[in-house]
Every structure is written in structure tokens, then in C-alpha cells.
Amino acid sequence: MSRFKKLSHTIWHCHIVWVPKYRFKILDGEVGREVTNCIRAFSEQKDCEFVELNVQIDHVHLLVKVPPKVSISNFMGTLKGANSDQGIQ
């Protein structure tokens, strides 16, 4: 089984690194757990599948399968907007 998702004309598998403003070290403890929960919840709404999610103290690594019908900018806008509503930048 391939690690890539395929349709007749497309293959998708995305590696995204998300960094808080000024790379502040704010993603630890309760904040890090809340970011993880929000990312998982909003990704399911967009029909995206996680391969790997790693929240470090100053950045987030996402290895995610985003279907072609969802643009990466739309996907990240949803994730970042949802997390900023929680007081996280």
C-alpha cells in the first residue's frame, strides 16, 4: 500500500510546518494539548487524514493528506483561525 493518496490525475501528501508569531515558545503544556485537539477536530471537518502531528514548544509539524478539493491555504486558514479564537497565535 502506498503512503500517497491517489486519484486518476492527482497524488497528495503534504508536509506543513506552522510557526507562531515571532516563534514564541508558547506551545507547551495545556496550550500544546489544546492546539493538538483543535487541529485534529478541524482536520476531520475538512476530510483530511493525519499521518503525523508533532507539536513542539515553538512550532508544529503536520504530515497530512489534504484532498485536492481542499486548498492548502484554505486548510491552514481554518486551522490557524480556529486556534487563534482560542487565544493562540
Secondary structure, DSSP 8 states (H G I E B T S, - for coil): --SSEE-SS-EE-EEEEE--GGG-S--SHHHHHHHHHHHHHHHHHTT-EEEEEEE-SS-EEEEEE--TTS-HHHHHHHHHHHHHHTT--
